[in-house]
Amino acid sequence: MTLSAAASNLIWEMRIKKDERHMRDVIPRELYALHELLTIRARASGAEALMLTGSTARGTRTPISDLDYHLIGPPISKDDLSHELDLHVVSPDQLRIRLRNGDDFTQWSLRFACVVFDTGIIRESIQLIAEQQLWPDPQLKRDQARRSLKIARAMVASGDLDAAVEQVRTALTLTARWCLLENREFPLSRAELPGQLRDLKYSELADGLASTIHRQPQLDALARYVDTAEALVDKPFAATGAHGHSRAA
Amino acid sequence: MLSMSPKTKAQLAREHLERAQPAVEAGQYTEAVTWLFASLEAAIAAIAEQHGVVIEPKHWQKAEIARQLYEREALPADFAPVLRTLNDARKEAIYEGEEPDLDGQSLEDIAAEVESVVDLLSRGMP
C-alpha cells in the first residue's frame, strides 16, 4: 500500500467515526433503537452501504421530519418497523446511474449524509463526484417543480388548507432546489433552504418556504407563494449571484 | 384574494375524489394519485373526528389512525396500506415523472377503495 493510499484510508476511517459520533447527537433518543435495528437488518441483508440522510443528518429536524435513510443493496423488510422510517433503496448500479444522470438526491446523500456503514460504493462515488466535478442537473429539478406547482395551485383552489400547505411546501422546496442548483449552490436540508435563498436574493421565495415550514399560512398567502414560484420557473433562468448580479439570461 | 367558507373534511373527501376520477379514467397518474391520496386522508380524518380520535400531522401517523379505526370497527377494512401506497406513489409521480408503482394494484382498484370510504362517510358511517 502506498503512503497516499494509507492516508486516504485513515481519513475515511476518521470520517466514519466522526459520522458515528454525530449520529448519536442528532438521532432523537426515542428513535435510536430503530436506527440500530435498521443497521443490523441492512448488514444482515448483504447491503453494500447505509446512510442516514435528510434533515436528521444535518441536525436540522423540524416537527415534520421523518427519519430518512439511503440503503444501497437489496430491499429489506420494514413492515414491522416504525413508519416514521423513510427508506430509499437502490442497487449499486442504480446509484451509479443516478449519480451520472444528475439526480440531486443521490448527490445530496453522498455529500451530506452520515455513513452508517460502507463496503466501498460510497467512498468510490464520492471520489467520482470530486474527480469528475459532477453536479446535479437543474433541469430535472425544474421539471419536478413545474409538476408540483401545478398540483399545488389546484390544491389551494380546492380549499383543503392542510393538504394545500403540504403541497405548496413541496413545490416551493423543489423550486428552491432548482434555483440553488442553477446558481451553483448545493441545496442543503429543507429548513436551511430559506437562508440559502436569501443569500442569493430570492427573498420572496425564501419567505414563502419558511412560512410553510414553520407556520400555517392561509389559502390566499399560499396562492401568492405559488405565483412567486411559478414566475421564477416559467421565465428563462437568470442567476442573481450573492450580490444580486445577473450572470446569465 | 381567495376566500371561501371552510369545508368539512367529508366535503373535501368527496370533492377530491371527484377530481381524481376523470384523471383515473384518462390515466393521468400524477393527478390521479395526488387527489386519491388527498381524498382518502380527508375521509380518514373525518371518520377520526367522528370517533373523537385526534388527527396527527404526519402521513405515517394518519395511516396508523386508519389502522386503529379499523381495529375499533369504525372502518370495514384497514386502509393504512392504501394510504401508504398512495403516499409513495404521489411522491414518485412528482419526483420521477413516471407511472408510479402501486404495489401491483391498478389505479381503478385503488380509486374504488377510496370511493368505498367516501361513500361510507356520505351514508353516515357504520
Interface residues (C-beta under 8 A of the other chain):
Chain A: P63 I64 D66 S82 H83 E84 F105 D143 Q144 R147 S148 I151 A154 M155 V156 A157 S158 G159 D160 L161 D162 A163 Q167 T170 L174 L219 D220 A223
Chain B: M1 L2 S3 M4 P6 K7 L12 E15 H16 R19 T30 E31 T34 A38 E41 A42 A45 P57 K58 W60 A63 E64 R84 A93 I94 Y95 G97
